[in-house]
Structures are given as C-alpha cells and as structure tokens.
Amino acid sequence: MQGFCVIGIIIAIGYIAARCRVGGPTAQMVLNRFSYFVSTPCLMFALLSKEHLSDVFKPSIVVAILCAVITGAIFLALNAAFFRLKLADATIGVLISMFMNANNIGLPIATYILGDPAAVTPIVLIQGILFTPVALTMLDLSTKDTISVKAIVSQPLHQPILIGVLIGIATSAISDAAGWFVVPSYIYDPINIVGGSSVPLILMAFGMSLRNSKPFGEGADYVATITAALLKNAVMPIVAFLLAYFLMGFRGADLYACVVLAALPTAQNVYNYASRYEVGMRLARDGILVSTLSSPLFIFVIAWLLG
C-alpha cells in the first residue's frame, strides 16, 4: 500500500501542476522527452552497472520472459480476431498486457511483500534488453512511410534506453572481472542522481495527461483497454504460476515471488512510449489507469493464497 500511495501522490502532483498551468502547455511533452532521452537511460545504467550478472540471470528470468510473451501473444490473437487495432495501437495494447511496473511499484512490493528488493532485477533486465527494443522498433517502423532493412538494423542505435542498459551490463561485467567498480564516484554519482528523476518525471507527465481528459472518453476502445489490463493483472499471474510450478519446479518463496511480480500493474513507461510516437495515447493512459487501480486487489488475493 505504501508503494501504491507513493505512485498516486506523484501522479496527483503532476495533475495539480497541469491544473495550475505550471510549466505551460508543453510541460508534459518536455517531461516525457527528457525522461525518454536522458533520465531513463541514466537510471538503467545506474541500476545495472552495480548489479552482479550472477544475480541478474536467475532461473526466474525464464518465467518472467515466457509469461510476458504468452500474455502479449494472447492480446495479439484477440486483436486479430476482434479488436482490429492498427499495428502501432496494437503494439501499445501488447505492452499494456505484458509490461510490468518493476521500478516504482515493483521495488516497494519486492521490498515490503517479498523481502527481496533484487527480485525485480530480472524484470528490469528483460524489459530493457528484450521487450523495449522490440516494441520501440515496431512503433518506429509503424509510424514511418517506408520500412527498410537498414532502418531495422540501425534501430538499436536510436534507442537511448537500450544504450543505457547495454553500457550498464558491460560495466558490470568489466567490474566483476576487475574485482572492483571501475566507474569513479564523481562520474557515477551525477548519472545516478539524474537517473533518479526518471520515475517521478514519467509519473508527473502521466498525471498531467489526465488534465481535461476523462478516462474512457470519446473514442476510447473500452473492450480492448479492459482486456489488456485484465490480461496483465489476472491472466499473467496465472500463466506465471503454471510455468513456475510445473515447468521450473519452483515452490515456496520462489513460486510466490514469480506470481506476485507477474501481478504488477502496467508500467507508466508504456504511456511514455505512446506519447513519444504519438500513437495509442488514450489506450495507454486508460489501460495504465485500470491496471494500476485493480492491481492491488489481485496482489492481495495472491498474497492470501500463496503468502
């Protein structure tokens, strides 16, 4: 509850700032772009550069990858059969159904419920290295008139978040080999401080987006939005339980951690990506809101059943 309270307060601050016209009409766009190009890459580097690779590549990472892929595939199948969203909007729908809020909600939950803050590290890694580059590539290509092999191959070079992740992993590997952290504190500390602004900037930008826009307003796709949110909060934990229990043979705390983390709400980063490419913004905003509001209920049920 503390984690969700923190989220709600920061979102409310962004909403109030927009109501008071703090920053002018472009404030939301500025916060989104600064977070995307500067803060979040710094955050990814700060997190991963000091994380031992042996602590990142845990067996639970298999469950995190598979349950997210399966849930996203279910949304794609439903979209092909019923929703008929365009490629860019469908990509946002997939992200709503599979992208976990591992930082600003996952970390408090891992700390207060699981007792292990490092439990979210595999999620941060796979979303930064695997899911985010694929999603951003699809968004980038779907918003351009022409698609070329050169554009696909060069796409990772245009993704600052992925660059931050890869530099962080490389730094971690070098530090492990050297036996000491190779980045001087006077370089790491400012990067870490700037990275610390990523989450509040994203949350406040999300709060600003709620100004003068009611959830499920005109033009909203109710069915697709609610379906994506339920896939994230209800279906993904079930898939995670089946995979962890039967495929990986997890029991006790390991099983509990996989299922609880799978019930995390959709990350606010999804709205950041939608705003960056100006596609599916209403779908992202409403989906995140529904997922964030309903996620505590599912987590409480899981804690009651498995805790």
C-alpha positions in Angstrom: 0.0 0.0 0.0 2.9 2.3 0.7 4.2 1.8 -2.8 0.8 2.5 -4.4 0.3 5.5 -2.2 3.7 6.9 -3.4 2.6 6.4 -7.0 -0.8 8.1 -6.5 0.7 11.1 -4.8 3.3 11.8 -7.6 0.6 11.4 -10.3 -1.6 13.8 -8.3 1.2 16.3 -8.2 1.5 16.2 -12.0 -2.2 16.6 -12.3 -2.3 19.6 -9.9 0.7 21.2 -11.7 -1.2 20.9 -15.0 -4.4 22.4 -13.4 -2.3 25.3 -12.2 -0.6 25.6 -15.6 2.9 25.1 -14.1 5.3 24.8 -17.0 2.9 26.0 -19.7 1.2 23.9 -22.3 4.3 22.0 -23.3 5.3 20.8 -19.8 4.0 17.3 -20.4 5.9 16.9 -23.6 9.1 18.2 -22.1 8.9 15.8 -19.1 8.3 12.9 -21.4 11.1 13.6 -23.8 13.6 14.4 -21.0 12.8 11.1 -19.3 13.0 9.2 -22.5 16.3 10.6 -23.8 18.1 11.4 -20.6 16.7 10.2 -17.2 15.7 6.6 -18.0 19.0 5.7 -19.8 20.9 7.1 -16.8 18.6 5.0 -14.5 19.2 1.8 -16.4 23.0 2.3 -16.3 23.0 3.1 -12.6 20.9 0.1 -11.8 22.7 -2.5 -13.9 26.3 -1.3 -13.6 26.4 -2.2 -9.9 24.4 -5.4 -10.2 26.4 -8.7 -10.4 25.4 -10.6 -13.5 25.0 -13.8 -11.5 22.3 -12.0 -9.5 20.6 -10.8 -12.7 20.4 -14.0 -14.7 18.4 -16.1 -12.2 16.2 -19.1 -13.2 13.1 -16.9 -12.5 14.0 -14.9 -15.6 12.7 -17.7 -17.7 9.3 -17.4 -16.1 9.3 -13.7 -16.5 10.1 -13.9 -20.2 7.7 -16.7 -21.0 4.6 -15.4 -19.1 5.1 -11.9 -20.7 5.4 -13.3 -24.2 2.4 -15.6 -23.8 0.2 -12.8 -22.4 1.3 -10.5 -25.2 0.6 -13.2 -27.8 -2.9 -13.7 -26.3 -3.7 -10.0 -26.8 -2.4 -10.1 -30.4 -4.6 -13.1 -31.1 -7.7 -11.3 -29.6 -6.8 -8.2 -31.6 -6.6 -10.1 -34.9 -10.0 -11.8 -34.1 -12.0 -8.9 -32.6 -10.3 -5.5 -31.9 -8.7 -4.9 -35.3 -6.3 -2.2 -34.0 -3.7 -0.8 -36.3 -0.1 -2.0 -35.8 1.1 0.9 -33.7 -2.0 0.8 -31.4 -1.8 -3.0 -31.2 1.8 -2.7 -30.1 0.7 -0.4 -27.2 -2.0 -2.9 -26.3 0.5 -5.7 -26.2 2.7 -3.5 -23.9 -0.2 -2.8 -21.6 -0.8 -6.6 -21.3 2.8 -7.6 -20.6 5.0 -4.7 -19.4 5.4 -4.8 -15.7 5.9 -1.7 -13.4 9.2 -3.1 -12.0 10.7 0.1 -10.7 8.3 2.4 -8.9 5.8 -0.2 -7.8 7.7 -3.4 -8.2 10.6 -2.3 -6.0 8.4 -1.4 -3.0 6.4 -4.6 -3.4 9.5 -6.7 -3.6 10.8 -5.0 -0.5 7.7 -5.0 1.7 6.0 -8.2 0.5 8.8 -10.4 -0.8 11.6 -9.1 1.4 14.0 -9.1 -1.5 14.4 -5.8 -3.5 16.7 -7.6 -6.0 13.8 -9.8 -7.1 12.7 -7.2 -9.7 16.2 -7.1 -11.3 15.5 -9.8 -13.9 12.3 -8.0 -14.9 14.1 -4.7 -15.4 16.7 -6.5 -17.5 14.4 -8.4 -19.8 12.2 -5.4 -20.3 15.2 -3.1 -21.0 17.1 -5.5 -23.2 14.4 -7.6 -24.9 10.9 -6.2 -24.8 11.5 -2.4 -25.0 13.8 -2.6 -28.1 11.3 -4.8 -29.9 8.4 -2.6 -29.0 10.1 0.7 -29.9 11.3 -0.8 -33.2 7.7 -1.8 -34.0 6.5 1.7 -33.1 9.2 3.4 -35.0 8.7 1.4 -38.2 4.9 1.5 -38.0 4.9 5.4 -37.9 7.1 5.7 -40.9 6.0 5.7 -44.6 8.7 3.3 -45.7 10.5 0.3 -44.0 14.0 -0.8 -44.9 16.4 -3.4 -43.7 18.9 -0.6 -42.9 16.3 1.1 -40.7 15.6 -2.2 -38.8 19.3 -3.0 -38.3 20.2 0.6 -37.2 17.2 0.8 -34.9 19.0 -0.1 -31.6 21.4 2.9 -32.2 18.4 5.2 -31.9 17.2 3.8 -28.6 18.8 5.7 -25.7 17.2 3.3 -23.1 18.7 0.3 -24.7 22.1 2.0 -25.0 22.0 2.8 -21.2 21.1 -0.9 -20.5 23.9 -2.3 -22.6 26.5 0.1 -21.2 25.4 -0.8 -17.7 25.7 -4.5 -18.4 29.2 -4.0 -20.0 30.3 -2.0 -17.0 29.1 -4.7 -14.6 30.9 -7.4 -16.5 34.2 -5.4 -16.5 33.8 -4.6 -12.8 33.3 -8.3 -12.0 36.4 -9.2 -14.0 38.5 -6.4 -12.4 37.2 -7.1 -8.9 36.2 -3.5 -8.2 33.7 -1.0 -9.5 35.5 0.7 -12.4 33.4 3.9 -12.7 34.7 6.7 -10.4 32.2 8.0 -7.9 32.4 11.5 -9.4 31.1 10.1 -12.7 28.7 7.5 -11.4 27.0 9.8 -8.8 25.8 12.5 -11.2 24.5 9.8 -13.6 22.7 8.1 -10.6 21.2 11.4 -9.5 19.9 12.2 -13.0 18.5 8.7 -13.3 16.6 9.1 -10.0 14.5 11.7 -11.8 13.2 9.2 -14.4 10.3 7.7 -12.4 8.9 10.9 -10.9 9.1 12.6 -14.4 7.2 9.8 -16.0 4.6 9.7 -13.2 4.1 13.5 -13.3 3.8 13.5 -17.1 1.1 10.8 -16.7 -0.7 12.9 -14.1 -0.6 15.9 -16.5 -2.1 13.8 -19.2 -5.2 13.3 -17.0 -5.9 17.0 -17.1 -9.0 17.7 -19.3 -9.3 14.1 -20.3 -11.7 11.8 -18.6 -10.9 8.0 -18.6 -12.7 6.2 -21.4 -13.8 9.4 -23.0 -15.0 9.8 -26.6 -13.2 7.5 -29.0 -12.0 5.1 -26.3 -11.9 1.4 -27.0 -13.4 0.0 -23.8 -13.2 -3.6 -24.7 -9.5 -3.6 -25.9 -8.4 -1.4 -22.9 -10.1 -3.5 -20.2 -9.0 -6.7 -21.9 -5.3 -5.6 -22.0 -5.5 -4.6 -18.3 -7.1 -7.9 -17.2 -4.5 -9.9 -19.2 -1.8 -8.0 -17.3 -3.2 -8.3 -13.8 -5.2 -11.5 -13.9 -4.0 -13.8 -16.7 -0.3 -13.2 -16.4 -0.1 -14.3 -12.7 -2.0 -17.5 -13.6 0.4 -18.1 -16.5 3.4 -17.4 -14.2 2.1 -19.8 -11.6 1.7 -22.6 -14.2 5.1 -22.0 -15.6 6.9 -21.7 -12.3 5.2 -24.6 -10.6 5.1 -27.2 -13.5 7.9 -26.1 -15.8 10.5 -24.8 -13.4 9.5 -26.8 -10.3 9.5 -23.7 -8.1 8.0 -24.0 -4.6 7.7 -21.7 -1.6 9.3 -18.3 -1.8 10.5 -18.6 -5.4 7.0 -19.6 -6.6 5.4 -16.8 -4.5 7.8 -14.2 -5.9 7.1 -15.1 -9.6 3.4 -14.9 -9.2 3.3 -11.7 -7.2 5.6 -9.9 -9.6 3.5 -11.1 -12.5 0.6 -9.2 -11.0 2.4 -5.9 -11.0 0.4 -3.2 -12.9 1.4 -1.9 -16.3 4.4 0.4 -16.3 4.0 4.1 -16.8 6.8 3.7 -19.4 4.1 2.5 -21.9 2.5 5.9 -21.9 5.9 7.5 -22.3 6.5 5.4 -25.4 3.0 6.1 -26.8 3.5 9.8 -26.2 6.9 9.7 -27.8 5.5 8.3 -31.0 2.1 10.0 -30.7 0.1 6.7 -31.1 -2.3 4.9 -28.9 -2.0 7.6 -26.2 -5.7 7.2 -24.9 -5.3 3.4 -24.9 -2.1 3.6 -23.0 -3.4 6.2 -20.5 -6.7 4.3 -19.8 -5.0 0.9 -19.7 -2.4 2.0 -17.2 -5.1 3.6 -15.0 -7.3 0.5 -15.0 -4.3 -1.8 -14.4 -2.8 0.4 -11.6 -6.2 0.7 -9.8 -7.0 -3.0 -9.9 -3.6 -4.5 -9.4 -3.6 -4.2 -5.6 -6.7 -6.4 -5.4 -5.0 -9.2 -7.4 -1.8 -8.9 -5.4 -3.8 -9.1 -2.1 -5.5 -12.3 -3.3 -2.2 -13.8 -4.4 -0.7 -12.9 -1.0 -3.6 -14.5 0.7 -3.4 -17.7 -1.3 0.4 -18.2 -1.5 1.9 -16.0 1.1 
